[in-house]
Amino acid sequence: MANEIKYQINGQLADNTVTVDNKEDMILVPVSIGNADENRIIAELKAEDSGLREETIRHVFDLQKRVIKRLLMTGVSVNTGLYYASVSFRGIIENSTWNPAKNSIVVNFNVGADLREAIKQTTVGIIGEKGSAMYIGGVQDASTRALDASATAGRAFTLTGGKLKVVGTDPAVGITLTSSKGTETKVTEDLWVTNDPSKLTFIIPADLADGTYELKVTTQFGSNSKTLLKAPRSVTKTIYIGTAPSGGGSGSGSSGEGGLDENPLG
């Protein structure tokens, strides 16, 4: 039965950079074990020994995406069990006319009943402190004060965490934003506002379109600015220029269930 499946996600303790004076105040940072793209998901489905050929799985996978897109883009709310999705509009309508330059379509996601049940079946293992590891503990959009990894093009965006200061001469050092289509944009130094080990603030390039991006910070910062690492290290975070999917919580480093919204369809 599905409800008999147990899950575990590990986390590491890190200093809460919001309460600088309280060194005993800790947060828990999830330990990432990689990313899963479409090919990874299809490979995992095949590994379930369903007896289906990969071509069949991929066809059904693509068919589901096509159907869900059609339903959403014609005004139908979708409940997959994992998530509940619905469409809303952004921007002021002037002269009763839709203007793509000022108005946009937004898809809102809430955690579904199946995923909420999976959360209940998940245990959290604390595997020590992050120590000298580089990590992102929290994010905030300066424009909206949102903590849900949403960002606004042309406005400041802040990361808090550890060992985030961007320094070094390696060509890979810097801040990049990669769109879901694979287009990489480098955040130039003139857009950096604060560049400290525990706080990194920069301006999101104004010409970036709304969508999902992989934010990547690469640095040679070690224990201090005078001691650079021989090889750069990186940390990544998925952010959403525009509106973040609903129900996902209030940013990395938050505790509890992160404000999971109730699914209107149960």
Buried (B, 14 or more C-beta within 10 A) or exposed (E): EEEEEEEEEBBBBBBBBEEEEEEEEBBBBEBEEEEEEEEEEBEEBBEEEEEBEEEEBBEEBEEEEEEBEEBBEEEEEBBEBBBBBBBEEEBEEEEEEEEEEEBBBBBBBBBBBBBBBBEEBEEEEEEEEBEEBBBBBBBBBBBEEBBBBBBBBBEBBBBBBBBBBBBBEBEBBBBBBBBEEEEEBEBEEEBBEBBEBBBBBBBBBEEBEBEBBBBBBBBBBBEEBEEBBEEBBEBBBBBBBBBBBBBBBBBBBBEEEBBBEEBEEE
